[in-house]
Amino acid sequence: MNYIKGKVRQLIFESDTGYKVGIMRLKETNDVDMEDFLNKTITFVGYFADLNKEDNYLFYGSLIYNEKYGYQYKVESYEHQEIEGKEALIAF
């Protein structure tokens, strides 16, 4: 399954049902369609139980095109990622 990995920068919209729209800085992917978005921000959409701004996540899903909002990453499932390396040292 295709994935993207990065840090959530901002949550734009949140509904009572758990549907969220946000912006992520993309750091890693295995999806060739997403390679143009590496080290850039991308809008993501999906249902989340909890999602914290400025945390790293691994999102599984696919790139979609919305006529009104442009390219978005539709998240089917996700995992919270622990920070590592230089970022972990700075956070400590």
C-alpha positions in Angstrom: 0.0 0.0 0.0 1.3 3.5 -0.8 2.3 5.8 2.0 3.5 9.3 2.8 5.4 10.3 5.8 5.9 13.8 7.3 4.9 16.3 9.9 1.4 17.8 10.3 1.7 21.5 9.9 -1.9 22.7 10.3 -5.4 21.4 10.7 -7.7 23.4 8.4 -11.1 21.7 9.2 -12.4 19.3 11.8 -15.9 17.9 12.0 -17.7 16.2 14.8 -17.5 12.9 12.9 -13.7 12.8 13.0 -13.3 14.0 9.4 -10.3 16.3 9.1 -8.5 18.4 6.5 -4.9 19.4 7.1 -1.6 20.3 5.6 1.5 18.1 5.9 5.2 18.7 5.0 6.0 15.5 3.0 9.4 13.9 3.9 9.1 10.4 2.5 6.9 8.3 0.1 6.9 5.1 -1.8 4.3 6.4 -4.3 5.8 7.6 -7.6 2.8 9.9 -8.1 3.8 11.7 -4.9 7.5 12.3 -5.7 6.9 15.8 -7.0 5.5 16.7 -3.5 8.7 15.7 -1.6 9.8 18.5 0.8 6.7 20.4 0.0 3.3 20.7 1.7 0.3 18.8 0.6 -3.3 18.8 1.8 -4.6 15.6 3.3 -8.2 14.5 4.1 -9.6 11.6 6.0 -11.1 10.3 9.3 -8.9 10.5 12.4 -9.4 9.5 16.0 -6.7 11.8 17.1 -4.2 13.9 15.2 -1.7 16.4 16.7 -0.3 19.4 15.0 3.5 19.3 14.7 3.7 15.5 15.1 5.1 13.0 12.5 2.7 10.6 10.9 2.7 7.8 8.3 -0.4 8.0 6.2 -1.6 5.2 3.9 -3.8 6.1 1.0 -3.8 7.7 -2.4 -3.5 11.0 -4.3 -6.8 12.4 -5.5 -7.8 15.5 -7.4 -10.7 17.7 -6.2 -12.0 20.2 -8.8 -12.4 22.8 -6.1 -9.4 22.3 -3.9 -6.8 20.6 -6.2 -4.6 17.7 -5.3 -5.2 16.1 -1.9 -4.0 12.9 -0.2 -6.9 10.7 0.8 -5.9 8.9 4.0 -7.3 5.4 4.5 -5.2 4.6 7.7 -2.4 6.1 9.6 0.3 5.6 12.3 1.9 8.1 14.7 5.7 8.2 14.2 8.2 8.9 16.9 10.7 11.6 16.0 14.2 10.5 15.6 17.7 11.8 14.8 18.3 15.6 14.9 14.6 16.4 15.5 14.5 14.1 18.5 17.6 15.8 20.0 16.2 19.2 19.5 12.8 18.3 21.0 14.6 16.8 24.0 
